[in-house]
Amino acid sequence: MFILGVLIAIASAAAFAALGLVTLFGGFRSTQEQIIPGFVPDRTGGAERLLTLGAVWIPVIVVTIFGVYAGYRIIEMVIQAMA
């Protein structure tokens, strides 16, 4: 039973970390393919560009940090349980 719990914990840690990294990848793609090209025809000012990028990147960074940190903590818990 213990081994099954360890395997489930490792899989969930990988899922959390992958979710965080996929969110980061999606943020890069949306910035390059949608947000920045959208600035050109709209002729947006500097403040609007900064606020738009902040509105996109602050949540992306927060989700990435929490996902990777949750994965790290789960692996840390597994290592302590095995010791």
KOLGU-4560 file (N, C-alpha, C; in nm, 3 decimals, padded with zeros to 5 digits):
<recs>
<n_xx: 00.082 n_yy: -00.118 n_zz: 00.000 ca_xx: 00.000 ca_yy: 00.000 ca_zz: 00.000 c_xx: 00.087 c_yy: 00.126 c_zz: 00.000 mol: A seq: 1 type: MET>
<n_xx: 00.196 n_yy: 00.117 n_zz: 00.077 ca_xx: 00.286 ca_yy: 00.231 ca_zz: 00.085 c_xx: 00.345 c_yy: 00.264 c_zz: -00.053 mol: A seq: 2 type: PHE>
<n_xx: 00.386 n_yy: 00.162 n_zz: -00.125 ca_xx: 00.444 ca_yy: 00.182 ca_zz: -00.258 c_xx: 00.342 c_yy: 00.245 c_zz: -00.352 mol: A seq: 3 type: ILE>
<n_xx: 00.219 n_yy: 00.202 n_zz: -00.344 ca_xx: 00.114 ca_yy: 00.261 ca_zz: -00.427 c_xx: 00.095 c_yy: 00.409 c_zz: -00.395 mol: A seq: 4 type: LEU>
<n_xx: 00.097 n_yy: 00.443 n_zz: -00.268 ca_xx: 00.087 ca_yy: 00.583 ca_zz: -00.227 c_xx: 00.203 c_yy: 00.667 c_zz: -00.278 mol: A seq: 5 type: GLY>
<n_xx: 00.322 n_yy: 00.609 n_zz: -00.274 ca_xx: 00.441 ca_yy: 00.679 ca_zz: -00.325 c_xx: 00.429 c_yy: 00.703 c_zz: -00.475 mol: A seq: 6 type: VAL>
<n_xx: 00.384 n_yy: 00.602 n_zz: -00.548 ca_xx: 00.368 ca_yy: 00.618 ca_zz: -00.693 c_xx: 00.262 c_yy: 00.723 c_zz: -00.727 mol: A seq: 7 type: LEU>
<n_xx: 00.152 n_yy: 00.724 n_zz: -00.653 ca_xx: 00.049 ca_yy: 00.824 ca_zz: -00.676 c_xx: 00.102 c_yy: 00.964 c_zz: -00.644 mol: A seq: 8 type: ILE>
<n_xx: 00.179 n_yy: 00.976 n_zz: -00.535 ca_xx: 00.235 ca_yy: 01.106 ca_zz: -00.498 c_xx: 00.333 c_yy: 01.156 c_zz: -00.604 mol: A seq: 9 type: ALA>
<n_xx: 00.416 n_yy: 01.067 n_zz: -00.656 ca_xx: 00.511 ca_yy: 01.108 ca_zz: -00.760 c_xx: 00.438 c_yy: 01.151 c_zz: -00.887 mol: A seq: 10 type: ILE>
<n_xx: 00.333 n_yy: 01.077 n_zz: -00.922 ca_xx: 00.256 ca_yy: 01.114 ca_zz: -01.041 c_xx: 00.186 c_yy: 01.249 c_zz: -01.021 mol: A seq: 11 type: ALA>
<n_xx: 00.134 n_yy: 01.274 n_zz: -00.902 ca_xx: 00.069 ca_yy: 01.403 ca_zz: -00.879 c_xx: 00.170 c_yy: 01.516 c_zz: -00.876 mol: A seq: 12 type: SER>
<n_xx: 00.289 n_yy: 01.492 n_zz: -00.825 ca_xx: 00.394 ca_yy: 01.594 ca_zz: -00.827 c_xx: 00.432 c_yy: 01.628 c_zz: -00.971 mol: A seq: 13 type: ALA>
<n_xx: 00.444 n_yy: 01.526 n_zz: -01.054 ca_xx: 00.475 ca_yy: 01.551 ca_zz: -01.195 c_xx: 00.362 c_yy: 01.628 c_zz: -01.263 mol: A seq: 14 type: ALA>
<n_xx: 00.238 n_yy: 01.597 n_zz: -01.227 ca_xx: 00.124 ca_yy: 01.667 ca_zz: -01.287 c_xx: 00.122 c_yy: 01.814 c_zz: -01.246 mol: A seq: 15 type: ALA>
<n_xx: 00.147 n_yy: 01.844 n_zz: -01.119 ca_xx: 00.151 ca_yy: 01.982 ca_zz: -01.074 c_xx: 00.262 c_yy: 02.060 c_zz: -01.143 mol: A seq: 16 type: PHE>
<n_xx: 00.381 n_yy: 02.001 n_zz: -01.148 ca_xx: 00.494 ca_yy: 02.070 ca_zz: -01.212 c_xx: 00.468 c_yy: 02.089 c_zz: -01.361 mol: A seq: 17 type: ALA>
<n_xx: 00.411 n_yy: 01.989 n_zz: -01.425 ca_xx: 00.381 ca_yy: 02.000 ca_zz: -01.569 c_xx: 00.277 c_yy: 02.108 c_zz: -01.594 mol: A seq: 18 type: ALA>
<n_xx: 00.177 n_yy: 02.116 n_zz: -01.508 ca_xx: 00.076 ca_yy: 02.220 ca_zz: -01.522 c_xx: 00.138 c_yy: 02.359 c_zz: -01.513 mol: A seq: 19 type: LEU>
<n_xx: 00.229 n_yy: 02.377 n_zz: -01.418 ca_xx: 00.296 ca_yy: 02.507 ca_zz: -01.406 c_xx: 00.379 c_yy: 02.540 c_zz: -01.529 mol: A seq: 20 type: GLY>
<n_xx: 00.452 n_yy: 02.442 n_zz: -01.579 ca_xx: 00.538 ca_yy: 02.467 ca_zz: -01.695 c_xx: 00.457 c_yy: 02.487 c_zz: -01.823 mol: A seq: 21 type: LEU>
<n_xx: 00.346 n_yy: 02.415 n_zz: -01.837 ca_xx: 00.260 ca_yy: 02.433 ca_zz: -01.954 c_xx: 00.195 c_yy: 02.571 c_zz: -01.950 mol: A seq: 22 type: VAL>
<n_xx: 00.161 n_yy: 02.619 n_zz: -01.831 ca_xx: 00.107 ca_yy: 02.755 ca_zz: -01.818 c_xx: 00.210 c_yy: 02.858 c_zz: -01.864 mol: A seq: 23 type: THR>
<n_xx: 00.335 n_yy: 02.839 n_zz: -01.826 ca_xx: 00.441 ca_yy: 02.929 ca_zz: -01.869 c_xx: 00.457 c_yy: 02.926 c_zz: -02.021 mol: A seq: 24 type: LEU>
<n_xx: 00.454 n_yy: 02.808 n_zz: -02.079 ca_xx: 00.463 ca_yy: 02.794 ca_zz: -02.224 c_xx: 00.346 c_yy: 02.864 c_zz: -02.293 mol: A seq: 25 type: PHE>
<n_xx: 00.226 n_yy: 02.847 n_zz: -02.239 ca_xx: 00.109 ca_yy: 02.913 ca_zz: -02.296 c_xx: 00.118 c_yy: 03.064 c_zz: -02.286 mol: A seq: 26 type: GLY>
<n_xx: 00.175 n_yy: 03.115 n_zz: -02.179 ca_xx: 00.195 ca_yy: 03.259 ca_zz: -02.166 c_xx: 00.290 c_yy: 03.312 c_zz: -02.271 mol: A seq: 27 type: GLY>
<n_xx: 00.398 n_yy: 03.240 n_zz: -02.297 ca_xx: 00.491 ca_yy: 03.281 ca_zz: -02.402 c_xx: 00.424 c_yy: 03.282 c_zz: -02.539 mol: A seq: 28 type: PHE>
<n_xx: 00.351 n_yy: 03.175 n_zz: -02.568 ca_xx: 00.285 ca_yy: 03.166 ca_zz: -02.699 c_xx: 00.180 c_yy: 03.275 c_zz: -02.718 mol: A seq: 29 type: ARG>
<n_xx: 00.098 n_yy: 03.298 n_zz: -02.617 ca_xx: -00.006 ca_yy: 03.401 ca_zz: -02.631 c_xx: 00.054 c_yy: 03.539 c_zz: -02.644 mol: A seq: 30 type: SER>
<n_xx: 00.165 n_yy: 03.564 n_zz: -02.574 ca_xx: 00.230 ca_yy: 03.694 ca_zz: -02.586 c_xx: 00.287 c_yy: 03.714 c_zz: -02.726 mol: A seq: 31 type: THR>
<n_xx: 00.354 n_yy: 03.613 n_zz: -02.779 ca_xx: 00.417 ca_yy: 03.626 ca_zz: -02.909 c_xx: 00.317 c_yy: 03.626 c_zz: -03.024 mol: A seq: 32 type: GLN>
<n_xx: 00.212 n_yy: 03.544 n_zz: -03.013 ca_xx: 00.123 ca_yy: 03.525 ca_zz: -03.127 c_xx: -00.001 c_yy: 03.614 c_zz: -03.124 mol: A seq: 33 type: GLU>
<n_xx: -00.043 n_yy: 03.661 n_zz: -03.006 ca_xx: -00.168 ca_yy: 03.736 ca_zz: -03.001 c_xx: -00.153 c_yy: 03.877 c_zz: -02.943 mol: A seq: 34 type: GLN>
<n_xx: -00.084 n_yy: 03.887 n_zz: -02.831 ca_xx: -00.082 ca_yy: 04.016 ca_zz: -02.761 c_xx: 00.006 c_yy: 04.117 c_zz: -02.834 mol: A seq: 35 type: ILE>
<n_xx: 00.130 n_yy: 04.083 n_zz: -02.858 ca_xx: 00.222 ca_yy: 04.179 ca_zz: -02.922 c_xx: 00.178 c_yy: 04.215 c_zz: -03.064 mol: A seq: 36 type: ILE>
<n_xx: 00.137 n_yy: 04.118 n_zz: -03.148 ca_xx: 00.085 ca_yy: 04.158 ca_zz: -03.280 c_xx: -00.041 c_yy: 04.244 c_zz: -03.271 mol: A seq: 37 type: PRO>
<n_xx: -00.118 n_yy: 04.230 n_zz: -03.164 ca_xx: -00.238 ca_yy: 04.311 ca_zz: -03.147 c_xx: -00.210 c_yy: 04.455 c_zz: -03.112 mol: A seq: 38 type: GLY>
<n_xx: -00.090 n_yy: 04.484 n_zz: -03.063 ca_xx: -00.053 ca_yy: 04.621 ca_zz: -03.029 c_xx: -00.037 c_yy: 04.708 c_zz: -03.153 mol: A seq: 39 type: PHE>
<n_xx: 00.009 n_yy: 04.649 n_zz: -03.263 ca_xx: 00.041 ca_yy: 04.726 ca_zz: -03.383 c_xx: -00.082 c_yy: 04.794 c_zz: -03.446 mol: A seq: 40 type: VAL>
<n_xx: -00.189 n_yy: 04.722 n_zz: -03.478 ca_xx: -00.302 ca_yy: 04.790 ca_zz: -03.542 c_xx: -00.378 c_yy: 04.882 c_zz: -03.446 mol: A seq: 41 type: PRO>
<n_xx: -00.372 n_yy: 04.854 n_zz: -03.317 ca_xx: -00.444 ca_yy: 04.937 ca_zz: -03.220 c_xx: -00.369 c_yy: 05.064 c_zz: -03.181 mol: A seq: 42 type: ASP>
<n_xx: -00.240 n_yy: 05.067 n_zz: -03.212 ca_xx: -00.153 ca_yy: 05.180 ca_zz: -03.177 c_xx: -00.164 c_yy: 05.216 c_zz: -03.028 mol: A seq: 43 type: ARG>
<n_xx: -00.142 n_yy: 05.116 n_zz: -02.945 ca_xx: -00.155 ca_yy: 05.136 ca_zz: -02.802 c_xx: -00.037 c_yy: 05.212 c_zz: -02.746 mol: A seq: 44 type: THR>
<n_xx: -00.063 n_yy: 05.283 n_zz: -02.636 ca_xx: 00.043 ca_yy: 05.358 ca_zz: -02.569 c_xx: 00.125 c_yy: 05.268 c_zz: -02.478 mol: A seq: 45 type: GLY>
<n_xx: 00.230 n_yy: 05.325 n_zz: -02.423 ca_xx: 00.322 ca_yy: 05.247 ca_zz: -02.339 c_xx: 00.256 c_yy: 05.196 c_zz: -02.211 mol: A seq: 46 type: GLY>
<n_xx: 00.173 n_yy: 05.281 n_zz: -02.148 ca_xx: 00.108 ca_yy: 05.240 ca_zz: -02.024 c_xx: 00.010 c_yy: 05.125 c_zz: -02.050 mol: A seq: 47 type: ALA>
<n_xx: -00.063 n_yy: 05.133 n_zz: -02.158 ca_xx: -00.159 ca_yy: 05.026 ca_zz: -02.189 c_xx: -00.087 c_yy: 04.896 c_zz: -02.221 mol: A seq: 48 type: GLU>
<n_xx: 00.024 n_yy: 04.904 n_zz: -02.289 ca_xx: 00.102 ca_yy: 04.783 ca_zz: -02.319 c_xx: 00.154 c_yy: 04.721 c_zz: -02.189 mol: A seq: 49 type: ARG>
<n_xx: 00.206 n_yy: 04.806 n_zz: -02.101 ca_xx: 00.260 ca_yy: 04.756 ca_zz: -01.974 c_xx: 00.150 c_yy: 04.692 c_zz: -01.889 mol: A seq: 50 type: LEU>
<n_xx: 00.034 n_yy: 04.755 n_zz: -01.882 ca_xx: -00.076 ca_yy: 04.698 ca_zz: -01.805 c_xx: -00.128 c_yy: 04.568 c_zz: -01.866 mol: A seq: 51 type: LEU>
<n_xx: -00.133 n_yy: 04.562 n_zz: -01.998 ca_xx: -00.177 ca_yy: 04.439 ca_zz: -02.064 c_xx: -00.080 c_yy: 04.325 c_zz: -02.038 mol: A seq: 52 type: THR>
<n_xx: 00.048 n_yy: 04.351 n_zz: -02.054 ca_xx: 00.147 ca_yy: 04.246 ca_zz: -02.028 c_xx: 00.148 c_yy: 04.206 c_zz: -01.881 mol: A seq: 53 type: LEU>
<n_xx: 00.130 n_yy: 04.302 n_zz: -01.793 ca_xx: 00.122 ca_yy: 04.270 ca_zz: -01.650 c_xx: 00.000 c_yy: 04.186 c_zz: -01.618 mol: A seq: 54 type: GLY>
<n_xx: -00.113 n_yy: 04.217 n_zz: -01.680 ca_xx: -00.236 ca_yy: 04.141 ca_zz: -01.656 c_xx: -00.224 c_yy: 03.998 c_zz: -01.706 mol: A seq: 55 type: ALA>
<n_xx: -00.140 n_yy: 03.976 n_zz: -01.805 ca_xx: -00.119 ca_yy: 03.840 ca_zz: -01.855 c_xx: -00.012 c_yy: 03.768 c_zz: -01.774 mol: A seq: 56 type: VAL>
<n_xx: 00.101 n_yy: 03.834 n_zz: -01.752 ca_xx: 00.217 ca_yy: 03.766 ca_zz: -01.696 c_xx: 00.214 c_yy: 03.747 c_zz: -01.545 mol: A seq: 57 type: TRP>
<n_xx: 00.148 n_yy: 03.835 n_zz: -01.471 ca_xx: 00.143 ca_yy: 03.816 ca_zz: -01.325 c_xx: 00.070 c_yy: 03.685 c_zz: -01.291 mol: A seq: 58 type: ILE>
<n_xx: -00.049 n_yy: 03.659 n_zz: -01.346 ca_xx: -00.112 ca_yy: 03.529 ca_zz: -01.317 c_xx: -00.034 c_yy: 03.409 c_zz: -01.371 mol: A seq: 59 type: PRO>
<n_xx: 00.029 n_yy: 03.424 n_zz: -01.487 ca_xx: 00.107 ca_yy: 03.314 ca_zz: -01.542 c_xx: 00.223 c_yy: 03.280 c_zz: -01.449 mol: A seq: 60 type: VAL>
<n_xx: 00.291 n_yy: 03.380 n_zz: -01.399 ca_xx: 00.405 ca_yy: 03.356 ca_zz: -01.309 c_xx: 00.358 c_yy: 03.297 c_zz: -01.177 mol: A seq: 61 type: ILE>
<n_xx: 00.246 n_yy: 03.346 n_zz: -01.124 ca_xx: 00.195 ca_yy: 03.293 ca_zz: -00.998 c_xx: 00.155 c_yy: 03.145 c_zz: -01.012 mol: A seq: 62 type: VAL>
<n_xx: 00.085 n_yy: 03.112 n_zz: -01.119 ca_xx: 00.044 ca_yy: 02.972 ca_zz: -01.140 c_xx: 00.167 c_yy: 02.883 c_zz: -01.160 mol: A seq: 63 type: VAL>
<n_xx: 00.266 n_yy: 02.931 n_zz: -01.233 ca_xx: 00.388 ca_yy: 02.853 ca_zz: -01.255 c_xx: 00.461 c_yy: 02.828 c_zz: -01.124 mol: A seq: 64 type: THR>
<n_xx: 00.475 n_yy: 02.931 n_zz: -01.044 ca_xx: 00.545 ca_yy: 02.916 ca_zz: -00.915 c_xx: 00.471 c_yy: 02.818 c_zz: -00.826 mol: A seq: 65 type: ILE>
<n_xx: 00.339 n_yy: 02.833 n_zz: -00.814 ca_xx: 00.263 ca_yy: 02.743 ca_zz: -00.727 c_xx: 00.266 c_yy: 02.599 c_zz: -00.778 mol: A seq: 66 type: PHE>
<n_xx: 00.257 n_yy: 02.579 n_zz: -00.907 ca_xx: 00.260 ca_yy: 02.443 ca_zz: -00.961 c_xx: 00.392 c_yy: 02.374 c_zz: -00.938 mol: A seq: 67 type: GLY>
<n_xx: 00.501 n_yy: 02.442 n_zz: -00.967 ca_xx: 00.633 ca_yy: 02.383 ca_zz: -00.948 c_xx: 00.663 c_yy: 02.364 c_zz: -00.800 mol: A seq: 68 type: VAL>
<n_xx: 00.623 n_yy: 02.460 n_zz: -00.717 ca_xx: 00.647 ca_yy: 02.447 ca_zz: -00.574 c_xx: 00.565 c_yy: 02.333 c_zz: -00.513 mol: A seq: 69 type: TYR>
<n_xx: 00.441 n_yy: 02.317 n_zz: -00.558 ca_xx: 00.359 ca_yy: 02.206 ca_zz: -00.508 c_xx: 00.421 c_yy: 02.073 c_zz: -00.546 mol: A seq: 70 type: ALA>
<n_xx: 00.471 n_yy: 02.062 n_zz: -00.668 ca_xx: 00.539 ca_yy: 01.940 ca_zz: -00.709 c_xx: 00.663 c_yy: 01.912 c_zz: -00.626 mol: A seq: 71 type: GLY>
<n_xx: 00.739 n_yy: 02.017 n_zz: -00.597 ca_xx: 00.859 ca_yy: 02.004 ca_zz: -00.514 c_xx: 00.823 c_yy: 01.958 c_zz: -00.374 mol: A seq: 72 type: TYR>
<n_xx: 00.719 n_yy: 02.018 n_zz: -00.315 ca_xx: 00.680 ca_yy: 01.982 ca_zz: -00.178 c_xx: 00.628 c_yy: 01.839 c_zz: -00.170 mol: A seq: 73 type: ARG>
<n_xx: 00.557 n_yy: 01.794 n_zz: -00.272 ca_xx: 00.508 ca_yy: 01.656 ca_zz: -00.271 c_xx: 00.625 c_yy: 01.558 c_zz: -00.278 mol: A seq: 74 type: ILE>
<n_xx: 00.721 n_yy: 01.587 n_zz: -00.364 ca_xx: 00.840 ca_yy: 01.500 ca_zz: -00.371 c_xx: 00.917 c_yy: 01.504 c_zz: -00.239 mol: A seq: 75 type: ILE>
<n_xx: 00.928 n_yy: 01.620 n_zz: -00.179 ca_xx: 00.994 ca_yy: 01.631 ca_zz: -00.049 c_xx: 00.922 c_yy: 01.547 c_zz: 00.057 mol: A seq: 76 type: GLU>
<n_xx: 00.787 n_yy: 01.548 n_zz: 00.055 ca_xx: 00.709 ca_yy: 01.467 ca_zz: 00.147 c_xx: 00.734 c_yy: 01.318 c_zz: 00.125 mol: A seq: 77 type: MET>
<n_xx: 00.742 n_yy: 01.277 n_zz: 00.000 ca_xx: 00.767 ca_yy: 01.135 ca_zz: -00.031 c_xx: 00.904 c_yy: 01.094 c_zz: 00.021 mol: A seq: 78 type: VAL>
<n_xx: 01.003 n_yy: 01.179 n_zz: -00.001 ca_xx: 01.139 ca_yy: 01.146 ca_zz: 00.045 c_xx: 01.144 c_yy: 01.134 c_zz: 00.197 mol: A seq: 79 type: ILE>
<n_xx: 01.074 n_yy: 01.225 n_zz: 00.267 ca_xx: 01.073 ca_yy: 01.217 ca_zz: 00.414 c_xx: 00.998 c_yy: 01.094 c_zz: 00.462 mol: A seq: 80 type: GLN>
<n_xx: 00.892 n_yy: 01.055 n_zz: 00.392 ca_xx: 00.816 ca_yy: 00.938 ca_zz: 00.433 c_xx: 00.896 c_yy: 00.809 c_zz: 00.412 mol: A seq: 81 type: ALA>
<n_xx: 00.982 n_yy: 00.809 n_zz: 00.313 ca_xx: 01.060 ca_yy: 00.689 ca_zz: 00.283 c_xx: 01.180 c_yy: 00.675 c_zz: 00.377 mol: A seq: 82 type: MET>
<n_xx: 01.222 n_yy: 00.783 n_zz: 00.441 ca_xx: 01.341 ca_yy: 00.778 ca_zz: 00.527 c_xx: 01.312 c_yy: 00.717 c_zz: 00.663 mol: A seq: 83 type: ALA>
</recs>
